Amino acid sequence: MLLENKVVIVTGGSRGIGRAIALASAREGADVAINYWRDNDQSYGKASAVESIVGEIEALGRRAIAVEGNVAERETGIELVRRTVEAFGRVDVLSSNAGICPFHAFLDMPLSVYETTVAVNLNGAFYVTQAAANQMKTQGTGGAIVATSSISALVGGGMQTHYTPTKAGVHSLMQSCAIALGAYGIRCNSVMPGTIATDLNADDLSDAGKRAYMEKRIPLGRLGAPDDVAQCVVFLASDRARYVTGASLLVDGGLFVNLQ
Ligand code: RM4
């Protein structure tokens, strides 16, 4: 068990990649605090998305709590850590995963679309990382922070001029936090997912031509699944990565390197 008796916080943990990270962490022995926001997704049967993931974790014999809050607000990270410590006594791992990507053209992008994307993806990552790192420092036993950056930290997207800078920022945040927090034994790394089939891009990939184009560009021949990313997050969070900090791991099926 790679995360035996660890306490893991996952932001944006009710759906998509975050849900997979929460479940994979529980499967590896962790108790999990799941942050979510406006969970109105009824695609998990009668239960809401967050109710169903809590149930799946408890069915594994691990504990889980759900804490609603918009990570774009600084208080959310502070309250999320407080509720986690209240429930489980500590924080060992933070998966700073919450993010949005409302695809939109650049020239007529509404200010609200830009500002909300920056607030959630970058400001949110900063706030929750700061809150978790302060708790880990207080605990005095180190910790691991894994941020969900993106292949989009390294390459652009014509409909993602608001989004790609935030993912580059998350990547850089982890590099600087690795330096700032190394003295406390807190490791900071990022994963860089490629095109992973989730509700984040369901609309974008509902275009059969776009989906076929992306699949053709990926050397492994398929879009990623959320658990493909979750397994890499578990590795970076675990003691197997004990000497890894300030690093980033592409999880993209070879998409980034595929020019021709
Ligand atoms: C990723 C990458 C994918 C896109 C998602 C939303 O960074 O750009 O292609 O589907 O974002």
Boltz pocket constraint, residues with backbone or C-beta under 6 A from the ligand:
constraints:
  - pocket:
      binder: B
      contacts: [[A, 101], [A, 149], [A, 150], [A, 151], [A, 152], [A, 157], [A, 160], [A, 193], [A, 194], [A, 195], [A, 196], [A, 200], [A, 201], [A, 204]]
      max_distance: 6.0
